[in-house]
Amino acid sequence: MNIHIRQERPDDYYTVEELTRDVFWSTFWGKGQQICDEHLLVHRLRKSSVFVPELDLVAEADGKIVGHIIYSVSKIIDDGGKSYDMLTFGPLSVAPAYQNMGIGKALMRHSFDIAAKMGHRAVIIFGHSDYYPRVGFRRAAEFGITTSDGKTFDPFMAYPLYDGALDGIHGQYHLDPVYESLTQEDALEFDKRFPAKARHVPACIDVLLNRLEPAVKGAIQTLGFHLLAEMQTKSEGEISILKGVDANAINAIRMVMRENCLRWGR
């Protein structure tokens, strides 16, 4: 299969938003959330001051758009108040029928090359912590970078675009407010632009808990999750160190997640 990567054009916007909607339709986990909002985020990012048009890319295969990546400028602010511009990407979307074919990695690597030539330092994301390390991402904590509220966890990752790009840079990471501007009311209204789609009903965490041994069940319950998809916010490594969790438990979790079309684990 030949994959062609190019910049997104205005006439691609609706197609890309619909693609994003399809990819993320069943992956949300916010409390009280009724609908995904990633397609609205793409729409708003293009209009924001932090949007990087040179890194707004689509992947084409079989004569149609099957993948998309979009970037924005973010910041690390150190203890002295000095600010360093960084990049973040997302949503990264690959059509379900074309997943596991290397399209997502191709979009990342192509965009990394462009970003490095543009002089950007690094890409920092919140993402699947057992997938993105395969592309070269490392825990942000390794670079002395925390979230804006001083926290760190496996899904918070960084990718230096060249050797030493993050040397001497430490501090708190800040995304643009556009990421916090989405409401369910806005998402529901925006979704009216697209063909009607049956609402996704996310699986409860009990779907998993009921398949686990008591000790493992208790360990997972300490996380305070209500929905099964929330397991995606923890890496396999983070779950493995919980009391009572062994290889059999990890395999059981992988199986339940797979049965519910949720990516988890190595």
C-alpha positions as CSV (number, residue, x, y, z in Angstrom):
1,M,0.0,0.0,0.0
2,N,1.4,3.4,-1.0
3,I,0.9,6.2,1.6
4,H,1.1,9.8,0.4
5,I,1.5,12.5,3.1
6,R,0.8,16.1,2.4
7,Q,-0.4,19.3,4.1
8,E,-4.1,19.5,4.9
9,R,-6.1,21.9,2.6
10,P,-9.3,23.8,3.4
11,D,-11.3,21.5,1.2
12,D,-10.1,18.6,3.4
13,Y,-11.5,20.1,6.6
14,Y,-14.9,18.4,6.8
15,T,-13.4,15.0,5.7
16,V,-10.7,15.2,8.4
17,E,-13.2,16.3,11.1
18,E,-15.5,13.4,10.2
19,L,-12.5,11.0,10.2
20,T,-11.5,12.3,13.7
21,R,-15.1,11.8,14.9
22,D,-15.2,8.2,13.6
23,V,-11.8,7.4,15.2
24,F,-12.6,8.8,18.7
25,W,-16.4,8.2,18.8
26,S,-16.1,5.3,21.3
27,T,-12.9,6.3,23.2
28,F,-14.0,9.1,25.6
29,W,-14.1,8.6,29.3
30,G,-14.9,12.0,30.9
31,K,-17.4,11.9,33.7
32,G,-20.9,12.7,32.4
33,Q,-19.5,12.9,28.8
34,Q,-22.1,12.2,26.1
35,I,-20.1,12.6,23.0
36,C,-16.5,12.8,21.9
37,D,-15.1,16.3,21.2
38,E,-11.9,15.6,19.3
39,H,-13.4,16.7,16.0
40,L,-14.4,20.0,17.5
41,L,-10.9,20.3,18.9
42,V,-9.4,19.9,15.4
43,H,-11.9,22.6,14.1
44,R,-10.9,25.1,16.9
45,L,-7.2,24.4,16.7
46,R,-7.0,25.5,13.1
47,K,-8.4,28.9,14.2
48,S,-6.2,29.3,17.2
49,S,-3.0,31.4,17.5
50,V,-1.0,28.3,18.5
51,F,-1.8,26.3,15.3
52,V,1.2,25.2,13.2
53,P,-0.1,24.9,9.6
54,E,3.1,23.4,8.3
55,L,2.5,20.4,10.6
56,D,-1.1,19.9,9.7
57,L,-0.8,16.8,7.6
58,V,-3.0,14.2,6.1
59,A,-2.2,10.7,4.9
60,E,-3.8,9.4,1.7
61,A,-4.2,5.8,0.6
62,D,-6.4,4.2,-2.0
63,G,-7.4,7.6,-3.2
64,K,-8.8,8.9,0.1
65,I,-7.7,10.5,3.4
66,V,-7.1,7.8,5.9
67,G,-5.0,9.7,8.5
68,H,-4.4,13.1,10.0
69,I,-2.1,14.8,12.5
70,I,-2.3,18.4,13.8
71,Y,0.1,20.4,15.9
72,S,0.1,23.4,18.2
73,V,2.7,25.4,20.2
74,S,2.9,24.7,23.9
75,K,5.2,25.9,26.6
76,I,7.5,24.8,29.4
77,I,7.9,27.4,32.1
78,D,10.8,27.0,34.5
79,D,11.0,28.0,38.2
80,G,12.4,31.4,37.2
81,G,9.5,32.1,34.9
82,K,11.4,31.6,31.7
83,S,9.3,30.1,28.9
84,Y,10.4,27.7,26.2
85,D,8.2,26.9,23.2
86,M,7.5,23.3,22.5
87,L,5.1,21.4,20.3
88,T,2.2,19.0,21.0
89,F,0.2,17.0,18.5
90,G,-3.2,15.6,18.7
91,P,-5.6,14.4,17.8
92,L,-3.8,11.9,15.7
93,S,-6.3,10.0,13.7
94,V,-6.1,6.9,11.5
95,A,-9.2,5.4,9.9
96,P,-10.2,2.2,11.7
97,A,-9.8,0.1,8.5
98,Y,-6.2,1.4,8.1
99,Q,-4.9,1.0,11.6
100,N,-1.9,-1.2,12.5
101,M,-0.4,-0.5,9.0
102,G,2.1,2.1,10.1
103,I,0.2,5.2,9.0
104,G,0.3,6.8,12.4
105,K,4.0,6.3,12.7
106,A,4.5,7.6,9.2
107,L,2.6,10.8,10.0
108,M,4.7,11.3,13.2
109,R,8.0,10.7,11.6
110,H,7.2,12.9,8.6
111,S,6.1,15.7,10.9
112,F,9.1,15.3,13.2
113,D,11.4,15.8,10.2
114,I,9.5,19.0,9.2
115,A,9.4,20.3,12.8
116,A,13.2,19.7,13.3
117,K,13.9,21.6,10.1
118,M,11.7,24.5,11.4
119,G,13.9,24.7,14.5
120,H,11.5,23.3,17.0
121,R,13.0,21.6,20.1
122,A,10.7,18.8,21.1
123,V,7.2,17.3,21.0
124,I,5.4,16.7,24.3
125,I,2.1,14.7,24.5
126,F,-0.4,13.0,26.7
127,G,-0.8,9.6,25.0
128,H,-0.8,5.9,25.0
129,S,2.2,5.1,27.2
130,D,2.7,1.6,25.9
131,Y,2.5,2.7,22.2
132,Y,4.4,6.0,21.8
133,P,7.7,4.7,23.3
134,R,7.9,2.5,20.2
135,V,8.4,5.8,18.2
136,G,10.9,7.1,20.6
137,F,8.9,9.0,23.2
138,R,10.2,8.9,26.8
139,R,8.5,9.8,30.1
140,A,8.6,13.6,30.5
141,A,9.8,13.0,34.1
142,E,13.1,11.9,32.7
143,F,13.7,15.4,31.5
144,G,12.5,17.1,34.6
145,I,9.2,18.2,33.1
146,T,5.9,18.0,35.0
147,T,2.3,18.9,34.2
148,S,1.1,22.4,34.9
149,D,0.1,21.2,38.4
150,G,3.4,19.6,39.1
151,K,2.5,16.0,38.4
152,T,4.0,13.3,36.2
153,F,2.8,9.9,35.0
154,D,3.6,7.4,32.2
155,P,1.2,8.8,29.6
156,F,2.9,12.2,29.8
157,M,5.8,11.9,27.3
158,A,8.4,13.9,25.5
159,Y,10.3,13.4,22.2
160,P,13.4,15.6,21.6
161,L,13.7,16.5,18.0
162,Y,17.5,16.6,18.1
163,D,20.2,15.5,20.6
164,G,20.3,17.7,23.6
165,A,17.1,19.6,22.7
166,L,15.9,19.5,26.2
167,D,19.2,19.8,28.0
168,G,18.9,22.4,30.8
169,I,15.2,22.8,30.3
170,H,13.1,21.9,33.3
171,G,9.7,23.0,34.6
172,Q,6.0,22.8,34.2
173,Y,4.3,22.1,30.9
174,H,1.4,24.3,29.7
175,L,-1.1,23.6,26.9
176,D,-3.0,26.5,25.2
177,P,-6.4,27.2,26.8
178,V,-8.0,26.0,23.5
179,Y,-7.7,22.5,24.9
180,E,-9.8,23.5,28.0
181,S,-12.4,25.4,26.0
182,L,-14.5,22.4,24.9
183,T,-17.9,21.9,26.4
184,Q,-20.3,19.1,25.8
185,E,-22.9,21.6,24.7
186,D,-20.5,22.9,22.1
187,A,-19.6,19.3,21.0
188,L,-23.2,18.3,20.6
189,E,-24.0,21.4,18.6
190,F,-20.9,21.0,16.4
191,D,-21.8,17.3,15.8
192,K,-25.0,18.3,14.0
193,R,-22.9,19.1,11.0
194,F,-22.2,15.3,10.4
195,P,-24.5,12.3,9.7
196,A,-26.4,11.0,12.7
197,K,-24.6,8.4,14.6
198,A,-25.8,6.1,17.4
199,R,-24.5,7.4,20.7
200,H,-21.7,5.4,22.3
201,V,-22.4,4.0,25.7
202,P,-19.0,3.4,27.4
203,A,-18.4,0.2,29.3
204,C,-18.4,0.4,33.1
205,I,-15.2,-0.6,35.0
206,D,-17.2,-3.5,36.4
207,V,-16.8,-5.2,33.1
208,L,-13.2,-5.7,34.0
209,L,-13.5,-6.0,37.8
210,N,-15.9,-8.9,37.5
211,R,-13.2,-10.9,35.6
212,L,-10.4,-10.4,38.1
213,E,-9.3,-12.2,41.2
214,P,-10.3,-10.5,44.5
215,A,-6.8,-9.1,45.3
216,V,-6.4,-7.7,41.8
217,K,-9.9,-6.3,41.8
218,G,-9.2,-4.5,45.0
219,A,-6.0,-3.0,43.6
220,I,-7.8,-1.7,40.5
221,Q,-10.6,-0.3,42.6
222,T,-8.0,1.9,44.4
223,L,-7.6,3.8,41.2
224,G,-11.1,5.2,41.5
225,F,-12.1,4.5,37.9
226,H,-15.7,4.4,36.9
227,L,-15.3,3.6,33.2
228,L,-13.3,0.8,31.5
229,A,-11.7,3.3,29.1
230,E,-10.0,5.1,32.1
231,M,-7.6,2.2,32.2
232,Q,-6.0,3.7,29.2
233,T,-4.7,6.5,31.4
234,K,-2.4,4.0,33.1
235,S,0.4,2.1,31.5
236,E,1.0,-1.6,31.8
237,G,4.0,-0.8,34.0
238,E,2.0,1.4,36.3
239,I,-0.7,-1.3,36.7
240,S,2.0,-4.1,37.1
241,I,3.3,-2.6,40.4
242,L,0.0,-2.6,42.1
243,K,-0.3,-5.0,44.9
244,G,-1.5,-8.5,43.8
245,V,-1.1,-7.8,40.1
246,D,0.8,-10.5,38.3
247,A,1.3,-11.7,34.8
248,N,-2.0,-13.6,34.7
249,A,-3.8,-10.4,35.8
250,I,-2.1,-8.3,33.1
251,N,-3.2,-10.9,30.5
252,A,-6.8,-10.8,31.8
253,I,-6.8,-7.0,31.6
254,R,-5.4,-7.0,28.1
255,M,-8.1,-9.5,27.1
256,V,-11.0,-7.5,28.5
257,M,-9.7,-4.3,27.0
258,R,-9.3,-6.0,23.6
259,E,-12.8,-7.4,23.8
260,N,-14.1,-3.8,24.2
261,C,-11.9,-2.4,21.4
262,L,-9.7,-0.4,23.7
263,R,-5.9,-0.3,23.2
264,W,-4.0,-1.1,26.3
265,G,-0.7,-2.7,27.3
266,R,2.5,-3.5,25.4
